[in-house]
Structures are given as C-alpha cells and as structure tokens.
Amino acid sequence: MTGKLPGPIVAADGIPYWKAANQESFFIQKCGQCDVYRFPPGHLCRSCGSDDTVWVEPTGEGSIYSFSIIHRAPTAEFRVQVPYVVALIDLEEGPRMMTNIVGNGALDCAIGDKVQVCFEDRAGETKVPQFKRADV
C-alpha cells in the first residue's frame, strides 16, 4: 500500500474512544445508572436515558454477526484494499459495532467466528480499532 487510509471523523462524544485507540487501547461506554454497555458513543444512555457515562475497557473479543466482502472501492484510497471485509461484530459485553475484519484469513471469515480487536494505522497519525479472526 502506498498511503494510509483516511483517518476517522471524530465527534465530541467519541473523543475518549479515539484517544484510547491512538494508544492501542479499546474503550466503550457503560451507563453508570443501568450498567448497559453501549456503542457507538453518545451523550445519553439509549436504555434508560441517563447522562451518567463511564468509559470501560471491554475484553476486545466478540463474534461476527454479519459481514460483506467489498470488491469495489467506494473511494480511490480504498482501491488498494479490495477485496476487504466489512462486518458487524457482537462484542462480548453486548454492543454491536461495524468494523473491518483484517489480517490472515479475513476473506475466509464466517458468521459466528470469534474475533479480537487490533489496531490499524491511518492518515493523520491516528489508529482505528479493527478486528482479526481469533482462530487464525
């Protein structure tokens, strides 16, 4: 690859998430009132409406809920990546997140495969949490 993929667009509620990712740490929100884990980051709990938010480090493990193999790049920066996998991951703690499956065997992934968080360098000296298959 000749250049890095674009970095994230960071919204205010996600600043702690992206700061942690840049240190290769994975954090998500948990409600301080009802203890529900949530992703993506937001100001209010979608379960009880509380604004009592705690940032916690989950296991970084999950399983593939669904996935798609992308064969046509949406922008020029992604052309060098095709084919690549976009997936919905069910984290062990409950939230579902959209991400990429990267690394060895990514294109051979299947629904239900166990995955583990990893980090990918992006433009602007940022890192993005991605997932790799745990059994490869």
C-alpha positions in Angstrom: 0.0 0.0 0.0 1.4 3.4 -1.0 -0.5 5.6 1.5 -2.6 5.2 4.6 -6.4 5.1 4.5 -8.2 8.2 5.8 -8.5 8.8 9.5 -11.8 9.0 11.4 -14.1 12.0 11.6 -14.3 12.5 15.4 -17.5 13.7 17.0 -17.4 15.2 20.5 -19.0 12.1 22.2 -16.3 9.9 20.7 -13.2 11.8 21.7 -12.3 9.4 24.6 -12.8 6.4 22.2 -10.4 7.8 19.6 -7.8 9.0 22.1 -7.7 5.4 23.6 -7.5 3.9 20.1 -4.5 6.1 19.3 -2.8 4.4 22.3 -3.9 1.0 21.1 -6.5 0.7 23.8 -10.1 -0.2 23.2 -12.8 1.6 25.3 -16.5 1.8 25.1 -19.2 3.5 27.2 -21.2 1.9 30.0 -24.1 3.6 31.7 -23.4 4.5 35.3 -27.1 4.0 36.2 -28.3 0.8 34.4 -24.9 -0.7 33.6 -25.7 -1.2 29.9 -22.7 -1.1 27.6 -23.1 1.0 24.5 -21.6 1.7 21.1 -21.4 4.0 19.3 -20.5 6.6 21.9 -23.3 9.0 22.8 -24.3 11.6 25.4 -27.3 9.7 26.7 -27.9 6.0 27.5 -30.2 4.5 24.9 -31.6 2.1 27.5 -32.5 4.5 30.4 -31.8 8.0 29.2 -29.2 8.7 31.8 -26.2 11.0 31.1 -24.1 9.2 33.7 -21.4 7.7 31.4 -18.4 5.6 32.3 -15.6 4.6 29.9 -14.6 1.0 30.4 -12.1 -1.4 28.7 -14.0 -4.4 27.4 -12.4 -7.7 26.6 -11.9 -6.7 22.9 -13.4 -10.0 22.0 -16.6 -10.8 20.0 -18.1 -12.7 17.2 -19.1 -12.0 13.7 -22.9 -11.3 13.4 -22.8 -10.5 9.7 -20.3 -9.5 7.0 -19.9 -8.4 3.4 -16.8 -8.7 1.2 -16.3 -5.5 -0.7 -15.0 -5.9 -4.2 -15.5 -2.3 -5.4 -13.8 0.5 -3.5 -16.0 3.5 -2.5 -13.2 5.9 -3.0 -9.7 5.9 -4.6 -7.9 5.4 -1.2 -9.6 2.1 -0.7 -8.8 0.6 -4.2 -5.6 -0.9 -3.0 -7.6 -2.7 -0.2 -10.1 -4.6 -2.3 -11.3 -7.2 -1.6 -11.8 -6.4 2.1 -14.4 -7.4 4.8 -16.9 -5.1 6.5 -18.5 -6.8 9.4 -21.0 -6.3 12.3 -19.4 -7.6 15.5 -21.2 -8.6 18.6 -18.9 -7.6 21.4 -18.8 -10.0 24.4 -20.3 -7.2 26.5 -23.3 -6.8 24.3 -23.0 -3.9 21.9 -22.8 -4.4 18.1 -20.3 -2.4 16.1 -19.4 -2.1 12.4 -15.8 -2.6 11.6 -13.4 -4.4 9.3 -12.0 -7.9 9.6 -8.3 -7.7 8.8 -5.3 -9.9 8.8 -4.7 -13.6 7.9 -7.9 -15.4 6.8 -10.1 -12.3 6.8 -11.7 -13.2 3.5 -12.4 -16.7 4.8 -14.5 -15.4 7.8 -17.9 -16.8 8.6 -20.8 -15.8 10.7 -20.1 -16.8 14.3 -16.3 -16.6 14.0 -14.6 -15.3 17.1 -12.7 -12.1 16.7 -10.2 -10.0 18.7 -9.6 -6.2 18.5 -6.5 -4.9 16.8 -5.4 -1.5 15.6 -4.8 -0.2 12.1 -2.7 2.9 11.4 -4.5 5.6 9.4 -3.7 9.0 8.0 -3.1 11.9 10.4 -1.2 9.7 12.8 -4.5 8.1 14.0 -5.3 4.4 14.7 -8.6 2.7 14.1 -9.9 -0.3 16.0 -10.4 -3.2 13.7 -10.9 -6.9 14.3 -9.0 -10.1 13.3 -10.1 -13.7 13.5 -9.2 -15.2 16.8 -8.6 -18.7 15.3 -6.1 -17.8 12.7 
